[in-house]
């Protein structure tokens, strides 16, 4: 059995967008769920048939300390959300999330395809608290792949 020190830790990760890397304190929403359709068959009252349908995923939620204006990521979010649908939404072809091991090498990678922002928010501002202001960005995407990272996979996406 492997020792506890060989298991990856959830706080050592890297998020990469084409053209820029961005540091985040939290990433959530990494999940897939296969939908199920229930079918009732005439004459059989003991059960319903449960058939698989399409897979769905929630939005990817990114959280970090508020960065000063001029962040390429925030500029992209503004360009997508502030123009309404008068201008087509510019999707990123992919976003890579890499889980790193103790030596800084990639041990697991999630690649999200056709990514675009759907929500931007800032934490509450409270004069009674001494807390860092957190900005959240929600990204929708078409699908994601899970794979052990290899130099070949990274080179193919770059």
C-alpha positions in Angstrom: 0.0 0.0 0.0 1.3 3.5 -0.8 2.2 5.8 2.0 0.2 9.0 2.6 3.0 11.1 1.2 2.5 9.6 -2.4 -1.1 10.7 -2.7 -1.6 14.1 -4.5 -2.7 17.1 -2.4 -5.5 19.4 -3.4 -3.7 22.6 -2.8 -0.9 22.2 -5.4 -2.4 22.9 -8.8 -1.9 25.1 -11.9 -4.5 26.6 -14.2 -3.4 27.5 -17.7 -5.3 29.5 -20.4 -3.9 29.9 -23.9 -1.6 32.9 -23.8 -1.5 33.3 -20.0 -1.3 31.4 -16.7 -3.5 32.5 -13.9 -3.2 31.7 -10.1 -6.3 30.8 -8.3 -6.9 29.8 -4.7 -9.9 27.5 -5.5 -11.2 25.6 -8.5 -14.5 23.7 -8.2 -17.1 22.1 -10.5 -14.9 19.3 -11.9 -17.5 16.6 -12.4 -19.5 14.7 -15.0 -22.9 13.2 -14.7 -24.6 10.8 -17.0 -28.3 11.6 -17.3 -30.9 8.9 -16.9 -34.3 8.7 -18.6 -37.0 6.6 -16.9 -39.3 4.6 -19.2 -42.5 2.9 -18.0 -43.3 -0.2 -19.8 -46.9 -1.2 -20.2 -47.8 -4.4 -18.3 -44.7 -4.3 -16.1 -45.5 -2.5 -12.9 -42.7 -3.6 -10.7 -40.0 -1.2 -12.1 -39.1 1.4 -14.6 -36.4 1.0 -17.2 -33.6 3.5 -16.6 -31.8 4.4 -19.8 -28.6 6.5 -20.1 -28.9 9.9 -21.9 -26.4 12.7 -22.4 -23.6 13.5 -20.0 -23.7 17.0 -18.3 -21.2 19.0 -16.3 -21.6 22.0 -14.0 -19.7 25.3 -14.6 -16.1 25.5 -13.7 -15.8 28.0 -10.8 -12.5 29.8 -10.2 -11.8 31.9 -7.2 -8.8 34.2 -6.5 -7.9 37.5 -4.8 -9.1 40.5 -6.8 -6.4 41.5 -9.3 -5.9 45.1 -10.5 -7.5 46.0 -13.8 -5.7 44.9 -17.0 -5.7 41.2 -16.3 -6.0 39.4 -19.7 -8.5 37.0 -18.1 -10.8 39.8 -16.9 -10.5 41.7 -20.2 -11.7 38.5 -22.0 -14.6 38.0 -19.5 -15.7 41.6 -20.0 -15.5 41.3 -23.8 -17.7 38.2 -23.7 -20.3 39.4 -21.2 -20.5 43.2 -21.7 -21.4 43.2 -25.4 -24.6 41.0 -25.0 -25.1 38.9 -28.1 -24.3 41.8 -30.5 -20.9 40.2 -30.9 -20.3 36.5 -30.9 -18.8 35.1 -27.7 -15.1 34.3 -28.2 -14.4 30.9 -26.7 -11.0 29.7 -25.5 -10.2 26.5 -27.3 -9.1 24.9 -24.0 -8.2 25.5 -20.4 -5.8 23.1 -18.6 -6.0 22.3 -14.9 -3.0 20.4 -13.7 -2.6 18.7 -10.3 1.0 18.7 -9.3 2.9 16.3 -7.1 5.4 17.2 -4.4 8.2 17.8 -6.9 6.0 20.2 -9.1 5.5 17.6 -11.8 2.0 17.2 -13.3 0.4 14.0 -12.0 -3.2 14.5 -13.3 -4.6 16.9 -15.9 -8.1 18.0 -16.8 -8.5 19.7 -20.2 -11.7 21.7 -20.6 -12.7 22.5 -24.3 -14.6 25.5 -25.8 -14.6 27.5 -22.7 -16.4 30.9 -22.2 -17.3 33.0 -19.1 -20.9 33.0 -17.9 -20.6 34.7 -14.5 -18.3 37.2 -12.8 -18.7 38.2 -9.1 -16.8 39.8 -6.3 -17.2 38.9 -2.6 -19.1 41.2 -0.3 -17.3 44.4 0.9 -17.7 44.8 4.7 -16.2 47.6 6.7 -16.3 45.4 9.9 -14.1 42.7 8.5 -10.4 42.5 7.5 -10.6 40.0 4.6 -9.1 39.9 1.1 -11.6 40.7 -1.7 -12.2 37.5 -3.7 -13.3 37.5 -7.4 -15.1 34.5 -8.8 -15.3 33.5 -12.5 -17.6 30.8 -13.7 -16.8 29.2 -17.0 -19.0 27.1 -19.2 -17.5 24.5 -21.5 -18.5 21.8 -23.9 -16.7 18.8 -22.3 -13.5 17.9 -20.5 -11.0 15.1 -20.6 -9.2 13.5 -17.7 -5.8 12.1 -18.3 -2.5 11.4 -16.7 -0.3 14.2 -18.0 2.5 13.5 -20.4 4.7 15.9 -22.3 3.2 14.6 -25.5 -0.4 15.6 -24.4 0.8 19.1 -23.3 2.7 19.7 -26.5 -0.4 18.6 -28.6 -2.5 21.3 -26.9 0.0 24.1 -27.0 
